[in-house]
Amino acid sequence: MWWTLAAILAGLLAAVYLYLIWDFNRWKKAGIVGPKPRVLFGNLPSLLTQKEHIYYDMERIYNNFKGEPVVGLYSIRTPQLMIRDPELIKEVLSKSFNHFAANQFSDLVDEKSDPLFARNPFSLSGEKWKNRRAEITPAFTNNRIKALYTLIEEVCIRMTEYLNQKIKQNESPFDIKEIMAKYTTDVVSNCIFAIDAQSFKKDKPEIREMGRKIMEFNFSAQFAMIMLTFFPAIKRFYKFSFVRKEVEDFFIRIMTDAIRYRKQNNIVRNDYLDHLLTLEEKKQISEIDIAGHGVSFFADGFETSSLVMAYCLFDIASHPKVQEELRNEIRDFQKNRGGITYENLGEMTYLDQVLNESLRIHPIIPNLSKDCTKDIVLNGPKDKKIHVTTGTTVIIPFFVHLDAEYYDEPEKYKPERFSPENGGTKPYKEKGVFLPFGDGPRMCLGMRFALTQAKRGILEIIDKFDITVNPKTRVPLKFEPKMLMQYPIGGIWLDLEATKN
């Protein structure tokens, strides 16, 4: 009997072992180089161990295969293809977009399992994605963003008042990510829901806390990622849920209330909510559809923008000469060019350089992930044929931003690399090595609004305060292992002092 049980157990263990390594020769047979995978962990052990952020697994793979156009790797047991060659990156994101039209998690949810996340353009593909993007694109015209600029400036005033009060009370240093999250919460909630979140008056405004819960890399998200890497076929018959029911109900309620209030009081304002009302009238979309649009904008504009701004302010605080030159540009526009108007914001070339350099050095996620939706043969360098089959996840690493092959002294913070004299970002975009907002048809739709919000908030801080890095900040920055985005461990702490000029 014991021998029988032992034989069954051995058979089960052998079956599990074979299942885990079954596809480990995929890339070798295809003639594609890559690191040797480990049983159970593949090449991305941080997915399971969470001892460090997955960024560092990806970084090692990218750096260990210099000169290779593509690298084959394994997410636990699932084969994935890292694209290192810029021409192939452009091929995937733009030229052959129809073969890579879906993000990696596009079919993880449906409108029954997760009504809000399933309506986010990020998680859509095919005709649904095309229709949703077509609905939202008119909301981000130059005129609409300009109409929102006054609201952004009002939040800037409240932020300055809050910081001055805290400085007088000797409440320093400041967790600048937290300050920027207050700022973006107030801006975005006002622009979308016409609500004053009062982030600079309340410690934990409800809309802010609900926004956090949307972006949490919670157990459901972790479980989904792990299950997918072990059992990729699971998404064909099971759909996950990432947004909690309480969060779903909250955003539907505030969106419904905002629409009802605006209709009852005949309020007309050329903002995002006005566009959603137009959609409701023309296309008869439901309240949950409208809420889905609103949550998409809120999630993107709230968390990602605040992290981008925190990193940029850290860079400025770490480089006094950059801070001085940026402040000089601000003073020039204030004294000689009519102030920091919406139009002038786009004319501030040094601000552009500073922000773009921070976007280059500090991507908030390590890579873009695209699923191949139709078999394709990519043409690599030296006519190398790279066969990519349907269902394969293709990884576009942001480590091209830090590659000495494309950037001079990439580890250094040098805003002048993006100066007008050097062509700005254009030559890098054309090469396929500057991708902070992605590229091609699925490029970030809210980029223009995000840049406007970020630039105006950064200018407000530099205009009103001298900033320095507090020793509480752990330099060099390392990333929180258990977070999806690249949050610095311990936060970014800055000392602020009112400017003297």
N, C-alpha and C positions, 0 to 999 in steps of 0.2 A: 504493500500500500504506500509506504513512504517513498519507495522508488517511483511509483506511479505519479505521486504528487510532485516529486522533485523533477521528474521528466516533463510534467505539464508546466511547472514554473519555469524550467529552463527553456521550454518551447516558447512560452509567452515572452520571456526576456529576449530571446533571439528574434522573435517577431517584432518587438518594440525597437530593438537595435537596428534591424534591417529597415524598418519604416523610417527611422531617424536619419539613416545614411543613404537611403535609396537613391536620392538624386545628387549625391555628392560628386559624381563624375560628370555632371551635365556640362560644366564649362570646359573641363579638360577635353571631352569629346568634341566640343565645338571649337577647340583651338584658342580658347580665351584664357588668359592667365588670371590668377587670383590667389589670395591667401588660402592655406589649407584649413578647412573647417574643422571644428571640434564637435564631437558628439554632444548633443543636447543644446550647445551654445551657438553652433555655426561660427560666424565671424563677428557677431555682435553680442558678446556676452552680457553687456550692460542692460540689454532688454530684460534679462532674468535677474542678474545679481544686483543691479542698480547701485553698484559701488561708485560708478562715475557716470556722467552724462554720455549718452550714445554719441554725442559730438566727437568724443575722443576715439571711439572705435572707428568712426568714419574717417577721422583725420589720419589715423595711422594707415588705414588702407589706401587713402589717396596718396599720401607721401611715400609709401613703400613701393609704389608702382609708377614712378616717374617715367615718362616717355611712352607709356601704354595708353592707347586711345580709349580703351574700355577695360574694366576689371570685373571679373565674375566673383560674386560673394554670396554668402548664405545667411539669411536672417533665420536663425535657429536651424531649420531644415529647408527653407524655401529659397530657391535660387533667385537672385536679383542681379541686375547689371548696372554698375556704376559707369557713367559716361564722363571721361576726363577730357576728351578732345573738344575744344570750343566749337569747331565746325560741326561736330556731331551733336553738340548741345543745341546749336541753332537748328539743326535738322529735326531734332525731336520736338523742340518747343514751337517751331514755326513752319519750316518747309514741309515736314511730314506730319503736321499736327493731327490730321485725320486718323493717323495710326496710333496716336498717343493722346487722345482727346479726353481721357478720364484721369482724375486724380486717384491715388492709390486707394483711398477710402470711399470712392464714389458710390459703391453699391453695398455699403455696410448697413445702411439704414433705409427705411422706406417711410412713407407718410403715416403709416399706422404705428410703427414702432417708435418713431421719433419725429413728430409733426414739424418741429421747428428746425432741427438740424437737417432734416431731409429736404427742406425748402431753401437751404443755404446754397448759393451757386457753387461753393467749394465742393459740396457733396453730390452735385448733380452731374450727369453726363448726357450725351446724345441730344435729342430734340428738346428734352426738358431743360437742359442747361442752356441751349440756344435761346429758347423762349424766355427763360428767366433773365438771362443777361440782356436780351433785347428790351425787356420791361424796365430794367433798372438803369441802363446806360443813360437815358435822358435826365436822370436825377443828378448826374455829376457833370452837367455842363458848366462852363465858365460862369455864366450869369447866375446860376443857382448857388454856386459856391461863393461868388461875390456877395450875394444876398445874405449869406450866413456869416460873413466876415464881422459884421457888427456884433453878433452874438458871441463870437470868439473873443473879440476885444473886451466885451463886458466880463467874461470869465477871467481874462488876463488881469483886469483891475481887481477883481475879488481875490485872485491868487496873490497879487502884490500886497494887498491889505493884510491878508492872512499871514504872509511871511514876515512883514514888518512887525506885526503884533507879536509873533513868536520870537523874533529877534530881541525885541524889547523885554520880553519875559525870560531871556537867556535860554530859550529852548533850542539849543543847537548841539550837535550838527543835525542836518536834515537827511532823512532817507529820500533821496531825490526821485527814486522810482515811485514812492508813495505820493509825493507831491505831484508828480506828473500824472499819476493815475487819478488823483482828485481833479486835476485840470481836464483831462480827457473825458472823464465821467460827466462833468458839468457841460462841456462843449457838446458831446455827442447826444446826451439825453435831451438837451435843449433843441438841438438841430433835428432830432428824429421825433421825439415825443412831445416837444414843446413843454418840457418839464424842467423846473429848476431842482436839480438833485441836491443842492446845498452841501456839496462835499467839503467846502471850506467852513461850514458852520456845524455840521454833524460829524461825529467820529465814524459812524457806520450807516450812511444813508441806505435805504432799502434797495434802491435801484443799483447801487454800487455793489452791494453784497450779492444780489442776484446775478449781476454781470460776472462777478468772480466765479460763481458756480457754473456758469456756461463754459468758462475757460479752464476750469479745474481738470487736471489730468487724473481723474478719479479712478476708482477701482474698475468701473465699467470700461473705461477707455483702455486701461492697462490689460484687463482681461481679454478685450477684443483683439488687441494687438498680438498678445501671446497666442490666443486660439488661432488667429489667422496664420501665424507663422508655423504652427504645428499642423493645422488642418485648413489649408487655403480654400478648399471646396466648401467650407462651412457657410460662406456668405451666399451661396446659391440657394440655400433653403432656410437660413436663419438670419434675422435682422436684429441688430443691436439697438440699444437706446442709450444716448449720451446725456440728453437734457432731462433733468428731473421734472416730475410732474408739477411740483410747486413753482418751478422756474417758468415752465410753459404757461401755467395758469396766470402767473404774475404779468408776463409780457403781453399776453393776449388781453388781459384786463386793462393795463395802462394804455395799450394801443387803441382799444375800443373806446375808452374814456376820452382819450385825446381827440379821436375822430368825432365822437358825439359832441364834445364841447365846441369844437371848431365849426361844426355844421350848425349847431343851435345858435351860435353867436355870429354867424356869417363872417368868420375870420378868414382873410386871404393873406397868405404869406408865402413867398416864393422859396419854399424850403422842401426838405425831403418828404415831410408829411403831406404837403400839398401835392407832390407828385404821386404819392400813394393814393390819395383821394381821387386823383384823375384816373389812375388805374382801376380803382374800384368802380368808378362810373362807366369807363369805357369797356372794361373787360369783365365786369361783374365778378371780380375775384373775391374770395371769402375773407372773413376776419382772420382766420388762421394763416392764409396766404400773406395778408398785410403784416401780421405779426412776424411771420417768417422773414419778410423783407426787412422789417425794423430791427429784429434781433441780429440779422446778418451784418447790417451796418454798425450796430452798437458793438458787437463782439470785435469786429475788425478795427473800428475806430477807437475803442476804449483801451484794450490791453496791448495790442501790438504797437500802437503809436506811443503809448506811455513808456514802453520799454526802449523803443528807438530813441526817444527824447532823453531818457535817463543816460543811455550810453553816450549820446552826443554831448551832453553837459559834462559827463565824466571826462571825455576827451578834451573839451574846452578848458575845464578846470585843471587838467594835467599839463596844459601847454599855455603858459601865461602870454606868450607872444601872439598866439592864435586868438586868445581872448581879447587882447588889446586891439588887434587889427579888426576883429569883428565889431568891437564896440566903436572903433573909429568909423566903420562903415555905417553903423546905426546913427552916430552923431551927424555924419555928413548928410544922410537922408532927412534927419530931423531939422537940420539947419538950412539946408540948401535945396531940398527936393520935395518938400511938401509933407514930410513925415512918413510914418510906416503905414501907408495905405495898401489896399489889396493889390493895386497895380504895381506899387513900388516893391512889394514883397517879392514879386517875380523878377525884379530888376537888380536885386541884391546879390551880385555875383559871388562875393566872398562867402556869404551865408550858404549859397548853393554848394560851394566847394567844401565847406566845413561839414555840412550835413551828409553830402555824398561820401566823403571820406569815412565818416562814422558808419554809414550804411555798408560800406565796403568791408571795414574791419570787424564790425559786430552784426553779422546776420543773426536774426533772432531764432532761426531754426537752422540745422546743419545742411539741409538739402531739400529739394523738391522731389516728390515721388510721383511718377506717372505710370499708369498701367497701359500696356500695349493692347489695343483693341482690334488690330488686324495685323496679321503676319507681315513682316517687312524685312528687306535686306538693306542695311545701312552701309554706305561706302566710306570706310575709314581711310586714314592716311596710307599711302603706297598701295592704293586699290584693295585694301583689306576688306573682305566681305564679312559683315557681321549680321548673322541671322537672329532676328528677335521674333519670338513666337507669341501668339495671342495669350494674354494673361500674365506675361512677364512684367514684373515691376522694374522700371528704369529709374535710377537715381541720378539726379542732377546736383552735384555737390557745390556748395558755395565756397569751397576751398580754392576754387579758381580765383577768388578775390585776394587770396593770400599766397599766390603762386609767383615765385620770382621769375618765371618764364614770361609772365604777362605784366608784372608790376615791378618797377624799380624799388628796391628796399621795401618789400610789401609789409614787413612787420612794423614799419615806422608810420606815424600819423603825419601825413604830408598833404594838406588840402590843396597845395599848389599843383598837384598832379592833375587836378580837374579844372585848372584855370582856363579862361577863354583862350588864352594864347596857346594852350596845349589841346584845345578842341573840346574842353569840358568832358562830359561823359561819353560823347558820341563815339570816339574811336574805340573805347572799351566795349561799348554796347555792340558796335559793328563786329568786333572780334568775338562776341559771345562770352565775355569775361566780366561783365558787370550786370548782375541780375537781382538787385534787392527787391524788385517787385515782379520778378519773373520776366517772361517775354512771350511774344506770340499772342494768339487769340485768347488765351486764359490768363494773360497778364492782369495784375491786380486792378480791378475796376475802380476802386476807391482811391487810387494813387494820388490823384490831384487834390482831393479833400485831405488825405492823410498828410501830404506835404505842406499844405496850407496851415493845417492845425499845428503840426510840429514846428514849422518855421516861426509862426507867430508866438507860440509858447516859449521857444528857446530865446527869441529876441527879447521877450518881456523879462526873462531872468537876467540876461546879459546887460540889458539896458538899465535895470534897477539895482543889480547886485554884482559885487565882485565875488567870484566863487573859487574855492580851493578844495582839494581832496582832503578829507579828514582821515587820520590814521586808522579809524574804525573800519575803513574800506580795505578789504583784503586784496592787495595787489601783488602779483598779477591776478586778474579776475579768473575765477573758476566757476563752472556752472553746476547748479543744483541737479543732482543725479535723477531725482524722481519727478522732474518737471519736463513737459514736452518742449516748451520753449526754453531759450537759453537765459535763465535768470541767474545773476551772479550770487554765489554763496555769501550770505551775510549782508547782502544789499550794497548799494552805492551811497556812501555818506559824504555829503559836502558841507562845508562851512560857507555861510552866506553873510556878506557885510554890505550895507548900503553903499552904492557907488558915490564917489566924491566929485564927479564931474557930470 
